[in-house]
Amino acid sequence: MKKHECIIGIGSNIEPEQNIAAALYFLRQEQEFVSVSSLITTSPICIPDQPDFLNGAAKILTTMEIADFKNYLKDIENRLKRDRTAPKFGPRTIDLDIVIWDGEIIDPDYYSRDFLKTAVDEIKLT
């Protein structure tokens, strides 16, 4: 089976240390885990009246196709009690987004959010 290389953006501002650790635990147990970036504290975007976020990135190898892997990441978010009724830029237990898939940047936030670019670039070559 073909292995796809994926870099995931990770963020949380509700118990971020615990929720990011839990998300990374699931990824390590269920996928071929390659590396994780340093975590960066960032100010909220669009809704300033909420706690700061902790953000980073992880590199994974997976045999899943991209649509299945997106659903898998949503499943991890659900396991960590992500509230999907909250505002788009509001507080969250965990946010997992595919940024790079097989070497191609698929999340435009990579270009506009310095913290994401920094985290992804830190592990891009590992």
N, C-alpha and C positions, 0 to 999 in steps of 0.2 A: 504494500500500500504506500502511496505517495505521502510523504510528510510535508505539511505546510508550515512555514515559519511565520509566526504571528507575534507582533508586539502590541500589547494591550496597555492602554492608559488606565490608571487606577486612581480613584479619588474617594474621599469620605470626609464628612465633618460631623458625624454623629459617632462618638466613641471611635475615632479614626484609627488609633493604634490597634485596638482589638478587631475591628471589622476588616482592616487591610490584612492583618495577620491571618484572620480566618479565610479570607478570599485566597490569599497565597497558599494556605494549607490545602484548600480544595484543589487549586491548580497543581500543586506539587504531587498530590495523591492521585489525581485523575488524568493528568496530561504529562508530557515529557517537558519538565521544567528546565529552562536553560539559565536564566539569570533575572535579577531584579535590580532596578536602579536605586539610587538614594531617594529618600522621601523629602519633599519640599513643602513647606507651609506656604499657603497662598491665600490671598484675600478672596472673598466670594465675588462672583461676577453677577451683575444685574440686580441682585437682592442683597444689599450690604448688611442688613440687620440680621446676621446669623453668624455662627462660629466660623473661624478660618477653616480652610480645607487642608488636608494632607494629601499630596499627589505624588505619583510615581509611575513607573512602567515596569512591565514584566515581559520577558521573551519566552515563548512557548513553542514547542513543536507538536503538531496534532495531525492525526489522520482524518479528522473531520473536514468536510467541505465548509466553505465560509458561512453559508446560511445556517447549517447545523451548529457551527461554533458560536455564532451570534446568539442562537437560542440557548446554547449551553451557558454562555455568560449571563444571560437573563435568568437562567435557573439558579446560578450562584447568587445573583442579586436577590432573587426571591428567597433563597435559603437564609440570606442575611437580613430578611425582613425589609427590603427596599419598599418604600411607600410610593407607589406609582400614581397616587392621586395628588401628591404634593406638587407645587409649582416646578416648572422645568429647571430653574436655577436655584431651587430651594434646598434645604438641608436633606442629606441622604446618608444612609448607612454605608452604602457602597455604590460606586459607579464604575462599570467595566466596559470599555469601548475598544474595538479593534482600531488601531492607528495605522499599522503597516501589515499587509498580507503578502507573503512571498515577495518581499522587497519593494512593493508598491504602496505608497502613501495613499490611504483611502479615507482618512479623516481630515477634512480641511482645517480643523482646529490646530493641527500640527503647525500650520503656518502662522496662526494668529495668537497662539498662547505660548508665551516663552517657556513657562514651567513645563508644558507638555513636550515641547521641542527639546528642552534640556534633558529631561528624563529619558526620552526615546533615544536621543543621540548618545547618551551615556552607555546604553546597552546595545545599540544598533550593530556594533561590530564584534560583540562577544560571541 
